[in-house]
């Protein structure tokens, strides 16, 4: 396990997780694959959607089937092409991965 700590939040990464640090303030992370638990204030971007953790804790997993968000403590907000939804404490939301054709131009620049 690895931990990233930044002003206002932290993230505990599970083995095999890969990401980019987009901004240390907050933090703002781009999740490329795997699973992490974000605590405090954090923004996570991914090909499937954007997750904002509002001071609590949320488990976020990105795999071949899409993005899964579980609000462990407090609420999380998830936004994608279908709109913005709130995941209440104890709730879970699953987003399917975008079709390969729509995301092909962007995904060819990501490591496989």
KEKE-3310 file (N, C-alpha, C; in steps of 0.2 Angstrom, whole numbers, plus 5000, padded with zeros to 4 digits):
npx = (5004:5002:5002:4996:4998:4991:4988:4973:4968:4970:4975:4974:4982:4978:4988:4994:4987:4987:4990:4990:4996:4988:4986:4992:4985:4972:4969:4971:4968:4972:4965:4970:4969:4964:4962:4957:4957:4950:4952:4946:4946:4945:4948:4945:4949:4944:4943:4930:4922:4920:4925:4921:4926:4919:4926:4924:4926:4929:4929:4936:4935:4943:4940:4940:4926:4921:4918:4918:4910:4910:4904:4911:4911:4902:4897:4899:4902:4898:4901:4897:4895:4881:4876:4876:4878:4874:4882:4876:4882:4887:4882:4883:4889:4889:4897:4897:4910:4915:4910:4922:4925:4921:4930:4942:4953:4958:4962:4972:4984:4986:4995:4995)
npy = (4994:5011:5029:5045:5061:5077:5095:5096:5083:5065:5050:5033:5020:5005:4990:4989:5000:5014:5031:5049:5064:5078:5090:5096:5103:5100:5084:5083:5070:5059:5045:5030:5017:5003:5004:5015:5023:5039:5052:5066:5081:5079:5077:5066:5062:5053:5042:5038:5046:5060:5062:5069:5071:5076:5080:5068:5051:5040:5026:5022:5014:5009:4999:4988:4987:4999:5013:5013:5019:5021:5028:5030:5038:5052:5062:5059:5066:5062:5065:5063:5061:5059:5067:5074:5066:5063:5053:5045:5044:5028:5023:5017:5018:5014:5016:5013:5010:5021:5020:5012:5018:5031:5036:5033:5041:5048:5038:5032:5038:5034:5024:5006)
npz = (5000:4997:5002:4998:5003:5005:5006:5015:5011:5008:5000:5000:4992:4983:4980:4963:4958:4947:4944:4941:4947:4947:4953:4968:4978:4987:4987:4968:4958:4944:4940:4933:4934:4945:4963:4976:4992:4996:5007:5016:5008:4991:4973:4960:4944:4929:4915:4915:4923:4935:4952:4967:4984:4999:5011:5019:5017:5003:4993:4978:4963:4948:4934:4920:4918:4922:4933:4950:4964:4982:4995:5010:5022:5025:5010:4993:4977:4960:4943:4926:4908:4909:4919:4936:4951:4968:4980:4994:5011:5015:5003:4986:4969:4952:4937:4920:4909:4896:4879:4868:4856:4857:4866:4861:4855:4866:4875:4868:4872:4885:4896:4894)
capx = (5000:5005:4998:4998:4995:4991:4984:4966:4966:4975:4973:4977:4982:4979:4993:4992:4984:4991:4987:4994:4995:4986:4987:4993:4980:4966:4972:4967:4972:4969:4965:4971:4966:4965:4957:4960:4952:4951:4949:4946:4944:4949:4945:4948:4946:4945:4939:4922:4919:4924:4923:4923:4925:4918:4928:4923:4930:4926:4932:4935:4939:4942:4942:4937:4919:4919:4920:4913:4911:4907:4905:4912:4909:4900:4895:4904:4898:4900:4899:4899:4891:4874:4875:4880:4874:4877:4882:4876:4886:4885:4879:4887:4887:4893:4897:4900:4915:4913:4912:4929:4925:4921:4936:4948:4958:4961:4964:4978:4989:4987:4998:4991)
capy = (5000:5018:5034:5051:5066:5084:5099:5095:5077:5060:5044:5026:5016:4998:4987:4989:5006:5019:5038:5055:5069:5083:5096:5094:5107:5096:5084:5082:5064:5056:5038:5027:5010:5001:5006:5019:5027:5046:5055:5073:5085:5076:5077:5061:5062:5046:5042:5036:5052:5064:5060:5074:5069:5082:5080:5062:5046:5036:5021:5023:5008:5010:4993:4987:4988:5006:5016:5011:5024:5019:5034:5027:5042:5058:5061:5060:5068:5059:5068:5061:5064:5059:5072:5074:5062:5062:5046:5047:5040:5021:5022:5015:5020:5011:5019:5009:5013:5024:5015:5013:5022:5038:5038:5030:5046:5050:5032:5029:5041:5032:5017:5000)
capz = (5000:4997:5004:4996:5008:5002:5010:5014:5010:5007:4997:5001:4985:4984:4975:4956:4956:4944:4944:4939:4952:4943:4957:4975:4982:4987:4980:4962:4955:4938:4941:4927:4935:4951:4968:4981:4997:4997:5013:5016:5002:4985:4967:4956:4937:4926:4908:4916:4927:4940:4959:4972:4991:5002:5018:5022:5014:4998:4990:4971:4959:4940:4931:4914:4918:4923:4939:4956:4970:4988:5000:5016:5027:5021:5004:4987:4971:4954:4937:4920:4903:4910:4924:4942:4956:4975:4983:5001:5016:5015:4996:4981:4962:4947:4931:4915:4905:4890:4873:4866:4850:4859:4870:4858:4854:4872:4878:4865:4875:4892:4897:4895)
cpx = (5004:5000:5001:4994:4996:4987:4976:4963:4971:4971:4977:4976:4983:4985:4990:4988:4989:4987:4992:4992:4994:4987:4987:4989:4974:4966:4968:4971:4968:4970:4965:4969:4968:4960:4961:4955:4954:4948:4950:4943:4948:4945:4948:4945:4948:4941:4932:4919:4923:4921:4925:4921:4925:4920:4927:4928:4926:4931:4931:4939:4937:4945:4939:4930:4917:4922:4915:4915:4907:4909:4905:4910:4908:4898:4900:4899:4902:4897:4901:4895:4883:4872:4878:4875:4878:4876:4882:4880:4883:4883:4885:4884:4891:4892:4900:4905:4912:4914:4919:4930:4925:4927:4943:4954:4961:4965:4971:4985:4990:4990:4993:4994)
cpy = (5006:5023:5041:5056:5073:5088:5098:5088:5072:5054:5038:5022:5009:4996:4987:4995:5011:5026:5043:5060:5075:5090:5094:5098:5103:5089:5083:5076:5062:5049:5034:5019:5008:5004:5010:5021:5034:5048:5062:5076:5082:5077:5071:5061:5055:5047:5041:5042:5055:5063:5066:5071:5075:5082:5073:5057:5042:5032:5021:5017:5009:5003:4993:4988:4995:5008:5015:5016:5022:5025:5030:5031:5049:5057:5062:5062:5065:5063:5064:5064:5063:5064:5071:5071:5063:5055:5047:5042:5033:5018:5020:5016:5017:5014:5015:5013:5016:5019:5017:5017:5030:5041:5036:5035:5048:5044:5030:5032:5039:5025:5012:4995)
cpz = (5000:4999:5001:5001:5005:5007:5009:5013:5009:5003:4998:4995:4987:4979:4968:4954:4953:4943:4942:4945:4948:4947:4965:4980:4982:4989:4974:4959:4949:4939:4935:4928:4942:4956:4973:4986:4998:5003:5013:5010:4996:4979:4963:4949:4934:4919:4909:4920:4932:4947:4963:4979:4995:5010:5022:5019:5009:4995:4982:4967:4952:4937:4924:4913:4919:4930:4944:4961:4976:4993:5007:5022:5023:5014:4999:4981:4965:4948:4931:4914:4904:4916:4930:4947:4963:4977:4991:5005:5016:5008:4992:4974:4957:4941:4926:4911:4899:4884:4870:4860:4852:4862:4867:4857:4860:4875:4875:4868:4882:4891:4897:4899)
residu = (UNK:UNK:UNK:UNK:UNK:UNK:UNK:UNK:UNK:UNK:UNK:UNK:UNK:UNK:UNK:UNK:UNK:UNK:UNK:UNK:UNK:UNK:UNK:UNK:UNK:UNK:UNK:UNK:UNK:UNK:UNK:UNK:UNK:UNK:UNK:UNK:UNK:UNK:UNK:UNK:UNK:UNK:UNK:UNK:UNK:UNK:UNK:UNK:UNK:UNK:UNK:UNK:UNK:UNK:UNK:UNK:UNK:UNK:UNK:UNK:UNK:UNK:UNK:UNK:UNK:UNK:UNK:UNK:UNK:UNK:UNK:UNK:UNK:UNK:UNK:UNK:UNK:UNK:UNK:UNK:UNK:UNK:UNK:UNK:UNK:UNK:UNK:UNK:UNK:UNK:UNK:UNK:UNK:UNK:UNK:UNK:UNK:UNK:UNK:UNK:UNK:UNK:UNK:UNK:UNK:UNK:UNK:UNK:UNK:UNK:UNK:UNK)
# end
